[in-house]
């Protein structure tokens, strides 16, 4: 069964073609700078061919047209006919409270996703463009929506509500939703599978650390709390996002610097975080390098990033009433052993003990990096959100 997976951004389309249920990736790639000069199409047939070229791509439909043409290309394609694709799965950033699981896309579902645009104005419109483009190019094909927020719908009210007048929740659904749900869902199940432990009996903290970062507390396989909130701005310090911040600071800056809504939104989402603290970069690799060269602001940024993670690990261990498994994933979580080392230092009271050699010597994709006498297992798991989408899509269309 061939399933095509899309993750559509405002000016990009990430895609993968899976052969299910074997979970084999046939093709992966990305279309970048849609609607801009020097748009680029990258296409990798696994493992035979890799292509990249610049081309004018006016919109998402043109981008998807290019992808489908490459899939059926005589020299580098892997399909004889586009009809070999049985379904298309889409990452949808925000499903609000309406969607607690993945769904077959119908007209009603589309309307409900559109209703969530006010909750994710930068993301849901782009996600919808991919759905509409497929409807035009391959009419009648079944499409499935997989929501980044759905995993966190199991949070109890005391975890997801904000302490503001309750009417804001009743009328505007102002609450913590959480994100990176597909990533947290995937790595927790993959880790328990590798460790041969029942997820229903395991208390887990999952750390998705990258340019966007979040931590989730998982009990019996269900999310009970997560660091991102109404938007992805809350929680950990990130590449350019501030994370947790006293609202009084926001109102003070707005008043003193005469910033409107757009101005403060840009400041907190695009000019803060590691970039704002260090003044150098939002890239952790560059922050680490600068700190080794005795750049004080880079060192402060590094210390703040790791300290915030440690605070959440402590808080979520309390919320879980214990901890069995600590997971690192995402670009930083998977590839920066120094960050993992700093985060795990002085957490012995929780039973967290890192094996320094295992942490440094990553030899395979998934790695247990805890010491033999560590009460808590520590593991690195590369995330695979696209596979979650492919599996959900297969299950849903197989049941229709």
Number of C-alpha atoms within 10 A of each C-alpha: 14 22 25 26 27 23 21 26 23 18 18 21 24 16 23 22 26 23 16 16 13 8 15 13 19 21 23 19 19 20 27 21 21 24 17 13 12 14 19 19 24 17 23 19 20 14 9 9 12 14 12 13 11 14 16 16 24 15 18 26 20 16 27 20 15 16 21 18 14 21 22 15 14 11 9 16 19 17 18 11 13 13 11 11 18 16 21 24 31 26 25 25 29 28 27 26 14 14 19 16 15 23 18 16 18 13 8 9 16 15 11 15 24 18 15 19 19 14 20 19 12 13 17 24 20 21 24 20 17 24 22 14 18 19 15 10 14 13 10 10 13 20 23 26 28 29 25 25 23 27 25 28 23 15 20 12 11 10 14 21 18 16 8 10 8 13 10 12 13 10 8 11 16 19 21 25 30 29 28 25 24 23 23 32 24 18 24 23 15 18 24 17 12 13 13 9 12 12 19 12 11 19 22 29 28 26 27 27 24 18 18 21 28 29 26 28 29 29 21 13 20 20 24 23 27 29 24 23 22 19 15 22 23 21 23 27 29 26 26 24 28 23 25 15 13 7 8 9 10 15 13 12 13 15 11 8 11 10 17 11 9 8 12 18 15 15 19 18 17 16 19 21 26 28 22 20 22 21 15 15 18 23 16 23 12 13 24 18 13 18 18 12 11 10 15 13 18 26 20 15 24 21 15 17 21 18 16 16 23 18 13 21 24 14 13 24 18 13 16 18 10 17 25 19 22 22 25 26 24 24 17 22 22 24 19 18 19 15 19 22 16 15 20 20 12 12 14 13 8 17 16 22 23 26 16 15 11 15 21 15 11 16 8 8 9 17 20 19 24 24 18 11 12 17 17 22 23 26 23 28 25 21 24 17 21 26 21 19 25 28 16 20 28 21 12 16 16 8 6 7
